[in-house]
Amino acid sequence: VYIYIVNIHRTHAYFLQTNFYFVSANPRMACESALPAIMDEQALMGLNPNADACYRQRALAYFEQLKESLDGWEVCAQALAKGVYSDDHVKFFCFQVLEHQIKFRHGSLTAAQQQLIRDTLMKWLQAQLMNVHPEKPFIRNKAAQVLALTFVMEYLTLWPKFFFDILNLVGLNPNGVDIYLRTLMAIDAEVVDRDILHSPEETRRNTLIKDSMRGQCIPALVESWFQILQTYQHTHSELTCQCLEVVGAYVSWIDLNLIANDRFVNLLLSQMSMEELREEACDCLFEIVNKGMDPVDKTKLVESLCQVLQSAGFFNIEQEEDVDFLAKFSRLVNGMGQSLVLSWTKLSKMGDVKVSAEALRAVEAKVPLMLQLLIHEDDDISANIVGFCYDYLHVLKQLPALNEQQKTNVEAIMLAVMNKLKYDDEYNFENEGEDEAMFVEYRKQLKMLLDRLAQVSPELLLEAVHRVFNATMQNWQTVQFMEVEVAIRLLYMLGEALPASHGAHFSGDTTKTSTLQSMMRTLVSCGVSEYQHSSVTLEFFETAVRYDKFFLVEPQHIPSVLMAFLDHRGLRHSSPKVRSRVAYLFSRFIKTLQCPLFIVFYTELVKHIQKISHN
């Protein structure tokens, strides 16, 4: 049972459960309240999840009353400041009331009332320093939101010392540091987060706030982050991870030199070796690498970071068993690789041949590591490096010719993609869930790589697919289903990777047409349509329809394929899913083959369809 309290936050409406929490604040009131100095205790009872409906209604009405009253919120401020209530739901309720005043009525408050809000928040924060047990996370998050809102409203005018006041108060007290870090993340959400739409006025205000922070307090904030990371890295991993998240969030718009220096980076790298910190440290380094900057400086930064990571043993992928960390590390390597590619692109456009060549060498030096991550058995690790791989192939496409090492790299990427396209044993074809959906999306990423490979070297791709396809079809009876399915899938994917005008894959370039024609001939004549797995069955029919023009060139194969459509392999298959898809594919197949050749098979076709309809 919940009580819902509407809290308009920007354009969002928060419907808050009664898992509410609350806090304490200012002992003195800056002005007298028109309401009693105590709260409606019976209304507060309605905040309890188990309260009767009448109490819940009363709580909602009380919330609206306090919101609409010009000074009713002050009783909540007093309760927070003095720590009157221990009930978490009531604490959260009071913070909500305060939040509403700051967000919607701050401009109409008197100077004394605005001071009351500041005093309330600082008094509550001071009380947290002495708490043996910190408040629940819900309360701390709400307090941080209220602090952030106050900051946004007052930093440029009334409270320029906001951060210095908080830092002077909390020092390195763990409870205080926790609220400080949560407040920084809440400020990031209010001022920086690009996913949130802002009005032009809010955007101008946020720009002014960031400019002012850069000039007044960012160096002090960065120093506080360093002290927190250094102080708590061995004793308080949660605080340290929070701080790493803050650094990663703020590095995008502050002076990078404050972070990308020996002192700070060495600390981050040391935390890459600490089990409880390494994932957050990895994310933090990713944000540093991802920051926009001069291409020459970016290349130097990435190269220096790579050298340190390599010397520390992080490039030895095969020795790392923590797949969660490797997924983060793969994302970091992806960021470094894409940054180097971007630097190469910019330098090439500038016409700086020497420096752009250095950037290209830096890119190519990361390819072996990229390949290790791409072929990793964990798909998340592999998926996180696809972006770098794609960009690298785009670089190769722009080069006048490939050297031998680059050709070797292209072939290695091809083999990796072909291998990673395979289903695993655990894929549930009958009841596809979240894991299966994720693999389908991953396959789409791999298809993009295959398409890019075709642009870089269509001959190499055609040759590689031909080799894999023939080897598999020769032994399809003894090969696992995922090997057979992917071999046919690769043939299918060539249809888009090597596009032809109006599907005319079997005219024009003789090398391409003869190879495709040979593979199609093998597909429809080797008997693989009898393979007892639905994925292979569907891939067979999908491919036959994709290359329907093949049957105009070699019409002698039409009867056998029609029979496959009509018997137990197709429309009479035991799986409803297969039957449904085959019915659609069959309609497409006969439409595309409406020609004199097809009339020969018409009578026989009608007989089979009549049999199916009678069954």
Secondary structure, DSSP 8 states (H G I E B T S, - for coil): -----EEEETTEEEE--S--------SS-SS--SS-SS--HHHHHTTSTT--HHHHHHHHHHHHHHHHSSSTHHHHHHHHHHT----HHHHHHHHHHHHHHHHHHGGGS-HHHHHHHHHHHHHHHHHHHH-SS---HHHHHHHHHHHHHHHHHHTTTT-TTHHHHHHHHHTT-HHHHHHHHHHHHHHHHHHT-TTS---HHHHHHHHHHHHHHHHHTHHHHHHHHHHHHHHHTTT-HHHHHHHHHHHHHHTTTS-GGGTSSHHHHHHHHHHTTSTTTHHHHHHHHHHHHHS---HHHHHHHHHHHHHHHHHTTTT-GGG---HHHHHHHHHHHHHHHHHHHHHHHHHHHHT-HHHHHHHHHHHHHTHHHHHHHHT-SSHHHHHTTHHHHHHHHHHHHHSSS--HHHHHHHHHHHHHHHHHTS--TT--SSS--HHHHHHHHHHHHHHHHHHHHHHH-HHHHHHHHHHHHHHHHHTGGGS-HHHHHHHHHHHHHHHHHS--GGG-TTSS-HHHHHHHHHHHHHHHHSSGGG-S-HHHHHHHHHHHHHTTTHHHH-GGGHHHHHHHHHSTTTTT-S-HHHHHHHHHHHHHHHHHT-SHHHHTTHHHHHHHHHHHHH-
